[in-house]
Amino acid sequence: MTQTPVSQIDRLIGIMARLRDPVQGCEWDRVQTFATIAPYTIEEAYEVADAIARADLPALRDELGDLLLQVVFHARIAQETGDFAFEDVARSIADKLEARHPHLFGEDTTERTQTERWETLKAEERAAKGEHSAVDGIALALPALMRAEKLQKRAARVGFDWPDPSGAADKITEEMAELDSAAAQDRLEEAGDLLFAAVNFVRLHGISAEEALRAANAKFERRFRAMEQLAGDNGRDFSALSLDEQEGYWQAVKRGERS
């Protein structure tokens, strides 16, 4: 008799069950908890984003697999405590997608845009969970810049926003002065206020602060490595150069990029 092939999802779920076996499983996997693997889940999501940014499709395939493993891992832990299993996770998101697309899976024939439908349905979902503030439901674990932008966008939906970027620009100037004059115990708070104001400013220009800073990081790293290389090619130890000499290499790298 020909054996029916096992789906790769079922195979993965089976592997995780074997790894988590309390007697014969992997000694590392079987002692993990939601909390101990949460950092790995976040890390894998960033590695997916990195593969996309590099347009590396083989890497993206592998990183998506690593991310899927995290979902299966969490679901297995929950199954062991009788709370839910992988099938329940899949059912939950399938139900949510159908509910959020009533124009495709239901009877919504209104002329609302997809964004309007989505936001309305998400607001209804938050209300059903007892979340009534405009800023409820924004995950605490998000990167700080991303969470700041989400908080600001939620506040803007109920009218609490600058009418144009000039107000946010003035706020940046104000926060810079407050940081300069702050007492030692207040400097962290004032620095946070300055960064929050900067996020507001770029958001009002239609720019994602998280994406902008990611691009700036990449540009700085690229130019810094090029400076080190250029100094080395000239027989110089970059760390031994004066700041003016280092700046000269920085400008040389920038000119090289423009040309």
C-alpha positions as CSV (number, residue, x, y, z in Angstrom):
1,M,0.0,0.0,0.0
2,T,1.3,3.5,-0.9
3,Q,1.7,5.7,2.1
4,T,0.1,9.1,1.9
5,P,2.9,11.8,2.1
6,V,2.9,13.8,5.3
7,S,2.5,17.5,4.7
8,Q,5.5,19.6,5.6
9,I,3.4,21.5,8.2
10,D,2.4,18.2,9.9
11,R,6.0,17.0,9.7
12,L,7.2,20.2,11.4
13,I,4.6,19.9,14.1
14,G,5.6,16.3,14.7
15,I,9.3,17.2,15.0
16,M,8.5,19.9,17.6
17,A,6.4,17.4,19.6
18,R,9.4,15.0,19.5
19,L,11.8,17.8,20.6
20,R,9.5,18.7,23.5
21,D,9.0,15.1,24.7
22,P,9.5,15.4,28.5
23,V,11.5,12.1,28.6
24,Q,13.2,11.6,25.3
25,G,13.1,15.1,23.8
26,C,15.9,17.6,23.4
27,E,17.2,18.8,26.7
28,W,17.2,22.4,25.5
29,D,13.9,22.5,23.7
30,R,11.8,20.8,26.4
31,V,12.7,23.4,29.1
32,Q,11.8,26.4,27.1
33,T,8.9,28.7,27.9
34,F,6.9,31.4,26.1
35,A,9.2,34.0,27.8
36,T,12.5,32.3,27.0
37,I,11.8,31.9,23.3
38,A,10.2,35.3,22.8
39,P,13.5,37.0,22.1
40,Y,14.2,34.4,19.4
41,T,10.8,35.1,17.8
42,I,11.6,38.8,17.6
43,E,15.1,38.1,16.2
44,E,13.8,35.8,13.5
45,A,11.3,38.5,12.4
46,Y,14.1,40.9,12.0
47,E,16.1,38.4,10.0
48,V,13.2,38.0,7.6
49,A,13.2,41.7,7.1
50,D,16.9,41.7,6.6
51,A,16.7,39.0,3.9
52,I,14.0,41.1,2.1
53,A,16.1,44.2,2.3
54,R,19.0,42.3,0.7
55,A,16.6,40.8,-2.0
56,D,18.1,37.4,-1.0
57,L,15.2,35.0,-1.8
58,P,17.0,31.8,-0.8
59,A,17.8,33.5,2.6
60,L,14.2,34.7,2.8
61,R,12.9,31.1,2.3
62,D,15.2,29.9,5.1
63,E,14.4,32.8,7.5
64,L,10.6,32.4,6.9
65,G,11.1,28.8,8.0
66,D,12.9,29.9,11.1
67,L,10.0,32.3,11.9
68,L,7.5,29.5,11.3
69,L,9.4,27.3,13.7
70,Q,8.8,30.0,16.4
71,V,5.0,29.9,15.8
72,V,5.0,26.1,16.0
73,F,7.2,26.3,19.2
74,H,4.8,28.6,20.9
75,A,1.8,26.6,19.8
76,R,3.3,23.4,21.1
77,I,3.9,24.9,24.6
78,A,0.3,26.1,24.7
79,Q,-0.9,22.6,23.5
80,E,0.9,21.0,26.4
81,T,-0.9,23.1,28.9
82,G,-4.3,22.5,27.2
83,D,-4.7,26.1,26.1
84,F,-4.5,25.9,22.3
85,A,-2.7,24.2,19.4
86,F,-1.3,25.1,16.0
87,E,-4.6,24.4,14.4
88,D,-6.3,27.0,16.7
89,V,-3.6,29.6,15.8
90,A,-4.3,29.0,12.0
91,R,-8.1,29.1,12.6
92,S,-7.8,32.3,14.5
93,I,-6.0,34.2,11.8
94,A,-8.1,32.7,9.0
95,D,-11.3,33.8,10.9
96,K,-9.8,37.3,11.4
97,L,-8.8,37.7,7.7
98,E,-12.3,36.7,6.6
99,A,-13.9,39.0,9.1
100,R,-11.7,41.9,8.0
101,H,-12.4,41.4,4.4
102,P,-16.3,41.3,4.3
103,H,-16.3,42.7,0.8
104,L,-14.6,39.4,-0.3
105,F,-15.9,36.9,2.2
106,G,-19.1,38.6,3.3
107,E,-21.8,40.9,2.2
108,D,-20.2,44.3,2.6
109,T,-21.0,46.3,-0.6
110,T,-20.3,49.8,0.8
111,E,-17.9,52.1,-1.1
112,R,-15.4,52.3,1.8
113,T,-11.7,51.9,1.1
114,Q,-9.9,48.8,2.3
115,T,-8.1,51.0,4.9
116,E,-11.4,52.4,6.2
117,R,-12.8,48.9,6.5
118,W,-9.7,47.6,8.2
119,E,-9.5,50.4,10.8
120,T,-13.2,50.1,11.6
121,L,-13.0,46.4,12.1
122,K,-9.8,46.6,14.2
123,A,-11.5,49.3,16.4
124,E,-14.5,46.9,16.8
125,E,-12.1,44.1,17.8
126,R,-10.4,46.3,20.3
127,A,-13.7,47.3,21.8
128,A,-14.8,43.6,22.1
129,K,-11.6,43.1,24.1
130,G,-12.5,45.9,26.5
131,E,-9.9,48.3,24.9
132,H,-11.5,51.7,24.6
133,S,-8.6,54.2,24.5
134,A,-7.4,55.3,21.1
135,V,-3.9,54.0,22.0
136,D,-5.0,50.6,23.3
137,G,-3.5,47.5,21.8
138,I,-0.1,48.8,20.6
139,A,2.4,46.1,21.5
140,L,4.9,47.1,24.2
141,A,7.6,45.0,22.5
142,L,7.6,47.0,19.3
143,P,10.9,48.8,18.5
144,A,10.7,52.2,20.3
145,L,10.6,54.3,17.1
146,M,7.9,52.2,15.5
147,R,5.8,52.3,18.7
148,A,6.2,56.0,19.0
149,E,4.9,56.4,15.4
150,K,1.9,54.1,16.1
151,L,1.0,56.1,19.3
152,Q,1.2,59.3,17.3
153,K,-0.9,58.0,14.5
154,R,-3.6,56.7,16.9
155,A,-3.7,60.1,18.6
156,A,-3.9,61.8,15.3
157,R,-7.0,59.8,14.4
158,V,-8.9,61.6,17.2
159,G,-7.5,65.0,16.3
160,F,-4.5,65.2,18.6
161,D,-1.8,66.2,16.1
162,W,0.1,69.1,14.7
163,P,-1.6,70.6,11.6
164,D,1.8,70.7,9.8
165,P,5.5,69.8,10.4
166,S,6.4,73.3,11.6
167,G,4.8,72.7,15.0
168,A,6.8,69.5,15.4
169,A,10.0,71.3,14.3
170,D,9.4,73.9,17.0
171,K,8.9,71.1,19.5
172,I,12.3,69.6,18.6
173,T,14.0,72.9,19.2
174,E,12.2,73.2,22.6
175,E,13.2,69.6,23.6
176,M,16.8,70.2,22.6
177,A,17.0,73.2,24.9
178,E,15.4,71.2,27.7
179,L,17.8,68.4,27.4
180,D,20.8,70.8,27.4
181,S,19.6,72.3,30.7
182,A,18.2,69.2,32.3
183,A,19.5,67.9,35.7
184,A,21.3,64.6,35.6
185,Q,18.3,62.7,36.9
186,D,16.0,64.2,34.2
187,R,18.3,63.7,31.1
188,L,16.9,60.3,30.2
189,E,13.3,61.6,30.1
190,E,14.3,64.7,28.2
191,A,16.2,62.7,25.7
192,G,13.1,60.5,25.2
193,D,11.0,63.6,24.6
194,L,13.5,64.8,22.0
195,L,13.4,61.5,20.1
196,F,9.6,61.4,20.3
197,A,9.4,64.9,18.8
198,A,11.8,63.8,16.0
199,V,9.6,60.9,15.2
200,N,6.6,63.3,15.0
201,F,8.4,65.6,12.7
202,V,9.4,62.9,10.2
203,R,5.9,61.2,10.4
204,L,4.3,64.5,9.4
205,H,6.6,64.5,6.3
206,G,5.1,61.0,5.5
207,I,8.3,59.2,6.4
208,S,8.6,56.1,8.6
209,A,11.1,56.9,11.4
210,E,12.0,53.2,11.8
211,E,12.8,52.8,8.0
212,A,14.6,56.2,7.9
213,L,16.9,55.3,10.8
214,R,17.5,51.9,9.4
215,A,18.6,53.4,6.1
216,A,20.8,56.0,8.0
217,N,22.4,53.2,10.0
218,A,23.2,51.3,6.8
219,K,24.6,54.4,5.1
220,F,26.8,55.2,8.1
221,E,28.1,51.6,8.4
222,R,28.9,51.5,4.7
223,R,30.8,54.8,4.8
224,F,32.6,54.0,8.0
225,R,33.9,50.7,6.5
226,A,34.9,52.5,3.4
227,M,36.9,55.1,5.4
228,E,38.7,52.3,7.3
229,Q,39.5,50.6,4.0
230,L,40.7,53.8,2.3
231,A,43.0,54.6,5.3
232,G,44.4,51.1,5.2
233,D,45.0,51.3,1.5
234,N,47.1,54.4,2.2
235,G,49.0,52.7,4.9
236,R,47.3,54.5,7.7
237,D,45.8,53.2,11.0
238,F,42.4,54.8,11.0
239,S,42.2,54.8,14.8
240,A,45.5,56.7,15.1
241,L,44.3,59.6,12.8
242,S,43.3,63.0,14.1
243,L,39.6,63.9,13.9
244,D,40.4,66.3,11.0
245,E,42.1,63.5,9.1
246,Q,39.3,61.1,9.8
247,E,36.8,63.8,8.5
248,G,38.9,64.1,5.4
249,Y,38.5,60.4,4.7
250,W,34.7,60.7,5.4
251,Q,34.4,63.5,2.8
252,A,36.5,61.5,0.3
253,V,34.1,58.5,0.7
254,K,31.1,60.8,0.2
255,R,32.6,62.3,-2.9
256,G,33.3,58.8,-4.2
257,E,29.7,57.8,-3.7
258,R,28.4,60.9,-5.5
259,S,30.7,60.3,-8.5
